């Protein structure tokens, strides 16, 4: 049995760490939560590593392996294919990938060494195991799904060279069936359109997804920008439009081209919905969905016919609208999506891949409460420093439920912080989904974000089949569902314009406190659902510590914060 520390940030963003002991996840966390900088670009995961070590009670010298989600061997294997694809369209990129392997490997090694040194590891540090990037992604989904066999799919902007991997997972192995190399990349395509639509790429893709239902994909033709090639059984990106080289860009810091502007007009600005941008968002989403289904039809269909199980990962797996379409695919009966599917999740994926290779039995991921937690004593100390009025509550769940019933919005800070980008009831902002205007209030006064952005419902497990018209598991907010008509009328504040929602189905076993809160709300309102969005403001990471929560509380329109067993209040409002 072994102690494996996974660390990640091979591409300079989303650094993270995870620790696996005897095949069980003990701790995992993103660096951004500690330093309060979204995506923590250019930063080593020092705080994340230190947290994992401290929480697990493991000293640096006791770690057996360091797992890292990037492989020099994968770079060498695929460089000729990349050269053939890019030599005419991106000659400088082709040259760098083909001839600068040693330099790139040296840079990755230096990043690992510097991280370990800053975390107290000595020179005779544990052995470093390099794990191919997309194998780390697929491992993070398949090996933690609990499935003995499944089709696997990983889609993102790109790893060492590969942008998409399709294969089969069985017991402790993952076999690749098809790999697609960048710059043919669905992730790059979606990132480019995110840039053009006025959002921040590698951060605002979910906003494009949220905008898409407002538009009509038939009003924009993207067939010359990205298309399916029947002969090669793959898609192709037009290098004159997608992640273009510098001399073709409209402006240097963006990755869309001058041709985009000439053809569709200037980049979108502001927070409102307008044409043609809503239609561009719609066709972007449609292309992602259609091409993903083409890939599955071409390479995974026969495998799926046998067992119906798909494990999905990579940045594009965070697109819940795509995941809803996948679940509607005739041969997919069980879809398991890694809740931390972006690059931050590859620290865990690399550790899990190595554990499987070592023959260890890996425990399925049943929850994602893997970050720091704080005692009532620690929380009370921070509240007193803040100067806010507060009270200790014997039953904080009942108190919060009563506030929600009366229409108040409540910050909810409990237990261990979530792993991944979704708030699942430990670092959340909660609201009453039956009162119209609640979502607008949260967007305008608390989150400070676009008014058309939807919110998610957290639903008691026993009511989920009736609300979602599905018995498929949905614990992590990774899949969209069409809401049944009778529930659309009852919970309007968590229903998107297309009649869908992105739910968290809450089980008592995995989060008893959050379950009790929703059940208490149900006893008052007859609705087993609350609005749930992450406890942060626009552009900030989810809060981690009591101090973070109190700063956010002070600088937003929240009037109540249920933090541990304390209720913090603002103003003169009566509960």
Order of alpha helices (4+ residues) and beta strands (2+ residues): beta-beta-beta-alpha-alpha-beta-alpha-alpha-alpha-beta-alpha-beta-beta-beta-alpha-alpha-beta-beta-alpha-alpha-alpha-beta-alpha-beta-alpha-alpha-beta-alpha-beta-beta-alpha-beta-alpha-beta-alpha-beta-beta-alpha-beta-alpha-beta-beta
